[in-house]
Amino acid sequence: MTHTHIPLAFLMLAATASAAQRPERGRDVGIPFEGTAGPLNAITDVGGVEVGHRTLLAGSGKLIVGKGPVRTGVTAIFPRGRDSDDPVFAGWFTMNGNGEMTGTTWVEESGFLSGPVMITNTHSVGVVRDAVIEWVVRRGRMLHDEWSLPVVAETWDGELNDINGFHVTKQDAWAAMDSAGGGRVAEGSVGGGTGMICNQFKGGIGTASRRLDPQDGGYTVGVLVQCNYGRRRYLRIAGVPVGQEISDLVPCRAPCAGGRSGRAVVPADVGSIIIVVATDAPLVPHQLKRVARRAGLGVGRLGGVASNSSGDIFIAFSTANARASRDSGLAQVSMVSNEQITPLFEATVQATEEAIVNAMLAAQTMTGADDLTVYGLPHDRLRAVLRKYNRLGP
């Protein structure tokens, strides 16, 4: 099986075009989300967090395994930035387990997350995992540890992408890591989210954040999702039955006639969601596991039910308590009291909900393997539905 090389110039052009468009996000559309967002409304509002993407787009028409079409990629999230080798306290949770997130047995056992959280497609988990280990070794990061157990998560993009062509390489994983930075995070059909489908609309990467009130500690919670789940008729946004109101535009193969005819080909309940929660609040592992669980409530607000074939896997980490894992004596750590943790739960639910909507709004209509077309959530029609139910904000 041959591997099709995708010109770097093409990838850079696609990334530049995506950044230049700066698609409307949920608040731009007028969705009345609850809570106070951080300045970027992104996971990078948590100080030190950096995100990088590698997006692979090539080919069209009939699927030829090993050649394309290619609609996939890799996303990297570094808790303390790519130049740090200081692990963070972490916890993880799976709401439905038809999916993969490597390294989580050691996260559970040790309470620490070392290195980045990587997200890609289902059949590229292995190559990305190995690439992270090599990246760490090449950067001289194995001075403190004798082994590396990277956290790599996945969702399945085999409807739009030649997933069995194994187009993601270790160089692509390296590029995602090397490009990681703070600031604005590209959303929609980028990185690991390139070929994803959410609520039978185009899905992908989305992010959001919440800043707690000073009396609640003033902490920041940031969320990044790779959404690839959901049945259309379940979709609710701001409590409005959007999936029932916009019941056309279903994924279909040519001739689609705008999604109103042709043959619907994407099973309604197949898919997954990966959620990464970051905070600067001083939380210890058992508390972070509690935070990770609450991400599922954000999915539920939008109508997600964690179907049998879905891989709904969440990980949460705290950037506080620096060097806690490197102290060989009696480590001194701080933690928020359990009596004060509820506002962080609320922030997680709210930011997860908004991040998923941002992913769908940023992801534009895409045609991929075997001429499958998956439609982007139409902003104008969403506004009209919200207005109909008197839920359109300013």
Residue pairs with C-beta under 8 A, 6 or more apart in sequence:
1 65
1 66
1 165
1 166
2 66
2 67
3 66
3 165
3 166
3 167
3 169
4 58
4 59
4 66
4 67
4 68
4 70
4 165
4 167
6 56
6 57
6 58
6 70
6 167
10 57
10 58
11 54
11 55
11 56
11 57
14 55
14 57
15 53
15 55
15 186
15 190
18 55
18 186
18 188
18 189
18 190
19 186
23 187
23 188
23 361
23 362
23 364
24 361
24 379
25 41
25 187
25 358
25 361
25 362
26 33
26 208
26 354
26 357
26 358
26 361
27 33
27 37
27 41
27 393
29 361
29 379
29 382
29 383
29 386
30 383
30 386
30 392
30 393
30 394
31 237
31 238
31 354
31 357
31 386
31 391
31 393
32 238
32 391
32 392
32 393
33 238
33 350
33 353
33 354
34 350
35 210
35 346
35 347
35 350
35 351
36 210
36 211
36 212
36 213
37 45
37 208
37 209
37 210
37 211
37 354
38 45
38 209
38 210
38 211
38 220
38 222
39 45
40 183
40 184
40 185
40 209
41 207
41 208
41 209
41 354
41 358
42 184
42 185
42 207
42 208
42 209
42 222
42 224
43 49
43 51
43 77
43 185
43 207
43 208
43 209
43 222
43 223
43 224
43 276
43 278
44 50
44 51
44 182
44 183
44 184
44 185
44 207
44 222
45 209
45 211
45 220
45 222
46 209
46 220
46 221
46 222
46 278
46 279
46 280
46 319
47 220
47 280
47 319
48 79
48 80
48 81
48 84
48 182
48 319
49 77
49 78
49 79
49 80
49 81
49 182
49 222
49 278
49 319
50 77
50 78
50 81
50 82
50 180
50 181
50 182
51 75
51 76
51 77
51 78
51 180
51 181
51 185
51 207
51 224
52 75
52 76
52 78
52 82
52 175
52 176
52 177
52 178
52 179
52 180
52 181
52 191
53 73
53 74
53 75
53 76
53 176
53 179
53 186
53 190
53 191
53 192
53 205
54 73
54 74
54 75
54 172
54 173
54 175
54 176
54 179
54 191
55 73
55 189
55 190
55 191
55 194
56 70
56 71
56 72
56 73
56 167
56 168
56 172
56 194
57 70
57 71
57 194
58 68
58 69
58 70
59 67
59 68
59 69
59 70
59 162
60 69
60 367
60 368
60 371
61 69
61 370
61 371
62 370
62 371
63 69
63 162
63 369
63 370
64 162
65 162
65 164
65 165
66 162
66 164
66 165
66 166
67 162
67 165
68 162
68 165
68 167
68 369
69 160
69 161
69 162
69 368
69 369
70 161
70 162
70 165
70 167
71 157
71 160
71 161
71 189
71 194
71 195
71 366
71 368
71 369
72 120
72 121
72 124
72 157
72 161
72 163
72 167
72 168
72 192
72 194
72 195
73 120
73 168
73 172
73 176
73 190
73 191
73 192
73 193
73 194
74 118
74 119
74 120
74 124
74 128
74 168
74 172
74 173
74 175
74 176
74 191
74 192
75 118
75 119
75 120
75 176
75 190
75 191
75 192
75 193
75 205
75 224
75 226
76 82
76 116
76 117
76 118
76 173
76 176
76 177
76 179
76 180
77 116
77 117
77 118
77 119
77 180
77 224
77 276
77 278
78 84
78 115
78 116
78 177
78 180
79 88
79 113
79 116
79 117
79 278
79 317
79 319
80 86
80 88
80 319
80 322
81 180
81 182
82 116
82 177
82 178
82 180
85 114
85 115
85 141
85 144
86 322
86 323
86 325
86 326
87 112
87 113
87 114
87 115
87 325
88 112
88 113
88 317
88 318
88 319
88 321
89 111
89 112
89 113
89 283
89 284
89 285
89 288
89 317
89 318
89 320
89 321
89 324
89 333
90 107
90 111
90 112
90 113
90 285
90 288
90 315
90 316
90 317
90 318
91 107
91 108
91 111
91 285
91 286
91 287
91 288
91 289
91 290
91 291
91 292
91 315
91 316
91 317
92 101
92 104
92 107
92 108
92 289
92 292
92 313
92 314
92 315
92 316
93 289
93 292
93 293
93 295
93 296
93 313
93 314
93 315
94 101
94 311
94 312
94 313
94 314
95 296
95 299
95 306
95 312
95 313
95 314
96 306
96 307
96 308
96 310
96 311
96 312
97 311
97 313
98 272
98 308
98 309
98 310
98 311
99 122
99 153
99 154
99 155
99 272
99 274
99 310
99 311
99 312
99 313
100 122
100 125
100 152
100 153
100 154
100 311
100 313
101 151
101 152
101 153
101 154
101 274
101 313
101 315
102 125
102 129
102 149
102 150
102 151
102 152
102 153
103 113
103 149
103 150
103 151
103 152
104 151
104 313
104 315
106 149
107 113
107 151
107 315
110 325
111 284
111 285
112 285
112 325
113 151
113 315
113 317
114 145
114 148
114 149
114 325
115 132
115 136
115 141
115 148
115 150
115 151
116 132
116 150
116 151
116 177
116 180
117 151
117 152
117 153
117 276
117 315
118 128
118 129
118 132
118 150
118 151
118 152
118 153
118 173
118 176
118 177
118 192
119 152
119 153
119 154
119 155
119 191
119 192
119 193
119 226
119 274
119 276
120 128
120 152
120 153
120 154
120 168
120 173
120 192
121 154
121 155
121 156
121 157
121 158
121 161
121 163
121 168
121 192
121 195
122 154
122 155
122 156
122 157
122 158
122 163
123 158
123 163
123 164
123 166
124 154
124 166
124 168
125 152
125 153
125 154
127 166
127 168
127 169
127 170
127 173
128 150
128 152
128 168
128 170
128 173
129 150
129 152
130 170
131 169
131 170
131 171
131 172
131 173
131 174
132 148
132 150
132 152
132 173
132 177
133 148
133 150
134 170
135 173
135 174
135 177
136 142
136 148
136 150
137 148
142 148
144 326
151 315
153 226
153 274
153 313
153 315
154 192
154 272
154 274
154 311
155 192
155 196
155 226
155 227
155 228
155 229
155 271
155 272
155 273
155 274
155 311
156 163
156 228
156 270
156 271
156 272
157 163
157 194
157 195
157 196
157 228
158 164
159 195
159 197
159 251
159 265
159 266
159 368
159 369
159 372
159 374
160 195
160 197
160 366
160 368
160 369
160 372
160 374
161 167
161 194
161 195
161 368
161 369
162 369
163 195
176 191
185 205
185 207
185 224
186 205
187 204
187 205
187 206
187 207
187 358
187 359
187 362
187 363
188 202
188 204
188 205
188 206
188 359
188 361
188 362
188 363
188 364
189 195
189 196
189 202
189 204
189 362
189 363
189 364
189 366
190 204
190 205
191 205
192 205
192 226
193 203
193 204
193 205
193 206
193 226
193 227
193 228
193 359
193 363
194 204
195 366
195 368
196 202
196 203
196 204
196 226
196 227
196 228
196 271
196 363
197 203
197 228
197 251
197 266
197 271
197 374
198 204
198 227
198 228
198 229
198 230
198 271
198 273
198 356
198 359
198 360
198 363
199 229
199 230
199 231
199 232
199 234
199 235
199 243
199 302
199 303
199 360
200 230
200 231
200 232
200 250
200 251
200 266
200 268
200 374
201 232
201 249
201 360
201 363
201 374
201 375
201 376
201 377
202 360
202 363
202 364
202 365
202 366
202 374
202 375
202 376
202 377
203 227
203 228
203 229
203 359
203 360
203 363
204 226
204 227
204 359
204 362
204 363
205 224
205 225
205 226
205 359
205 362
206 224
206 225
206 227
206 354
206 355
206 356
206 357
206 358
206 359
206 360
206 362
207 222
207 223
207 224
207 225
207 355
207 358
208 222
208 223
208 350
208 351
208 352
208 353
208 354
208 355
208 358
209 220
209 221
209 222
209 223
209 351
210 220
210 221
210 346
210 347
210 348
210 350
210 351
211 218
211 219
211 220
212 218
212 219
212 220
212 221
212 343
212 344
212 347
213 343
216 340
216 343
217 281
217 336
217 340
217 343
219 279
219 280
219 281
219 336
219 344
219 347
220 279
220 280
220 281
221 277
221 278
221 279
221 281
221 344
221 347
221 348
221 351
222 277
222 278
222 279
222 351
223 275
223 276
223 277
223 278
223 295
223 298
223 348
223 351
223 352
223 354
223 355
224 275
224 276
224 278
224 355
225 273
225 274
225 275
225 276
225 352
225 355
225 356
225 359
226 273
226 274
226 359
227 273
227 356
227 359
227 360
228 271
228 272
228 273
229 271
229 272
229 273
229 299
229 304
229 307
229 310
229 312
230 271
230 302
230 303
230 304
231 243
231 268
231 269
231 303
231 305
231 307
232 243
232 247
232 250
232 268
233 243
233 244
233 247
234 243
234 303
234 304
234 305
235 241
235 242
235 243
235 302
235 303
236 242
236 243
236 301
236 302
236 303
237 302
237 357
237 382
237 386
238 386
238 391
239 389
239 391
240 385
240 386
240 388
240 389
240 391
242 382
242 385
243 303
245 385
245 388
246 377
246 378
246 381
246 382
246 385
248 258
248 259
248 260
249 258
249 259
249 260
249 375
249 378
250 259
250 264
250 266
250 375
251 259
251 264
251 265
251 266
251 372
251 373
251 374
251 375
252 259
252 261
252 262
252 263
252 264
252 265
252 372
252 373
253 262
253 263
253 265
253 370
253 371
253 372
253 373
254 262
254 371
254 373
255 261
255 262
256 262
256 373
259 373
259 375
265 372
266 372
266 374
267 309
269 307
269 308
269 309
269 310
270 307
270 309
270 310
271 307
271 309
271 310
272 310
272 311
272 312
272 313
273 299
273 304
273 310
273 311
273 312
273 313
273 356
274 311
274 313
274 314
275 292
275 295
275 298
275 299
275 312
275 313
275 314
275 315
275 352
275 355
276 314
276 315
276 316
276 317
277 291
277 292
277 295
277 314
277 315
277 316
277 317
277 348
277 351
277 352
278 316
278 317
278 318
278 319
279 291
279 316
279 317
279 318
279 319
279 344
280 318
280 319
280 320
281 318
281 320
281 336
281 344
282 318
282 320
282 321
282 333
282 334
282 335
282 336
283 291
283 316
283 318
283 320
283 335
283 336
283 341
283 344
284 318
284 321
284 333
284 335
287 335
287 336
287 338
287 341
288 316
288 317
288 318
289 316
290 341
290 345
291 316
291 341
291 344
291 345
291 348
292 314
292 315
292 316
293 314
294 345
294 348
294 349
294 352
295 314
295 316
295 348
295 349
295 352
296 306
296 312
296 314
297 349
297 352
298 348
298 349
298 350
298 351
298 352
298 353
298 355
298 356
299 306
299 312
299 352
299 353
299 356
301 349
301 353
302 353
302 356
302 357
304 312
306 312
316 348
320 334
321 333
321 334
324 331
324 333
325 331
336 344
360 376
360 377
361 376
361 377
361 379
361 382
363 376
363 377
364 376
365 373
365 374
365 375
365 376
366 373
366 374
366 376
367 373
367 374
368 374
383 392
386 392
